């Protein structure tokens, strides 16, 4: 009976470790097959750090939406009537 309790207590741990290993493997495969020739690097410029290189260019990203400051409620984010 004691052996059955130990096995029952270990099963969730084994399941969690197996799931973590599978997710880690999936993450590594995703990054390995991303198709990016240059991974990019962080460069210190004065007081800040910039990411240089990589697959994503800032021009490829959509522009952030702009809202008129008069029509936006600061606390709710919705437009005032």
N, C-alpha and C positions, 0 to 999 in steps of 0.2 A: 504494500500500500504506500509506503514511503517513497519507493522508486517512482510510482505513478504520479505522485505529487510533484516530485522534482522534474520529471519529464514535462508535466503540464505547466510548470512554472517557467521552463526554459523555452518552450515553443514560441511564445510571443517575442522573446529576445532574438531567437534565431530568425523569425520572420522580419523583425525590424532591421536586423543587420543585413539580411538578404535584400530587402527593399532598398536600403541605403546604398549597398554595393551596385545594385542594378541602376539606380538613378545616377550614381557617380559615373558608371560606365557609359550611360546614355549621354551625359554631359560631355564627357571626353570625346565621344564619337561625333557629337554635334559640332564641337569646336574644330575637330580634326578635318571634318568635311565641309567646313564653312565656305571654302573656295576663295579665301582672302590670301593674296600673295604676300602682302606686307602686313604684319601683325600690328605695327605701330609701337610707339614708345612714349614714355613720359620724360619731358625735358623741363628743367628748372630755368625759368626766365625771371631774374630779379627776385621778387617776393612771391611769385606765383609758380604753379606747375601747369604745363600745357601738355595735352596729348597730341603728338605729331605722328602723322601717317595713319595707317589703318584703311579699312575698306569704305568707311562712310565719310563723305565730304559734307561740310556744312551747307553747301549749295544744294545738295540733294534732299535736304530736309525741308518740310513745308514751313512756311512762315507762321509765327505765333499769331493767333487772332488778337485783334486790338478791340478795345471797348472804350466808349466815351466815358470819362470819369464822372460826368454829371448824371448819367442814367444808371449807374451801377450802385447797388446797395453794398456798402463795405462789409457788412456782417453776413448777409445772406448770399451775396453774389448774383442775385437776380435783379432784373431791371425794375426800377420803381414805376408805378403806374402814372 
